[in-house]
């Protein structure tokens, strides 16, 4: 299957995930390296890569003249009320950052997940936010670089953690698919966080599920996305997980920027 080659042709860095084909990271980098500017290293499952793997990925990064951003593991309990669990979560997060620092990632994508209890009452929410604040203090004191850490919007309003983002000088990874799934206003979020967004996760909705091709994005939403991208110069990751979804997404993006041959 032939992919559109958008590498180096857009005002922003265009990337995609390290799991487009069902193979290891190295195979995905080799497949994609000539077509995109950046690879989103997907570490959702939380398996720490070996030093040998990181060396190999670094070598391929240089060979293909790529950038890499790192999606840190999900479900790390940074906001858990249990102090010991929070500290273990901080240790794990820092372990991943230290192991992957040789790749010189453009961005570390950080999930600040809710606790298992989904009760959004003020008391529980405030406790969760205070626990997150404690963990972020630990991460900062132990070397986290806030300029390279972008908090991704999840299944709760980003405004809930806005004070944390501001107080710790963190950046934002705006996931448009998550916003569309919630029926949120894309234009509002683009404008509100314009000065903090350094990564965009771009994907569509199909059958009530996200992470499909951006051909599934509505025309209204696509207009908002393109309007923002016209003056955006950081990273965009097509957060899809199949070759066909990537191909059709790159084709749609190419049509949105007609000067791309």
ABEGO torsion letter per residue (X at the ends): XBBBBABGABABBBBBBABABBBBAAAAAAAAAAABABBBBBAAAGBBBBAAAAAAAAAAAAAAGBBBBBBBBBGBBAABABAAAAAAAAAAAAAAAAAAAAAGBABBBBBBBBBABABABAAAAAAAAAAAAAAAAAAAAAGBBAAABBBBBBABBAAAAAAAAAAAGBBBBBBAAAAAAAGBBAAAAAAAAAAABABBBBBBBBGGBBGBBAAABBAAAAAAAAAAAAABABBBBBBBABAAAAAAAAAAAAAABAABX
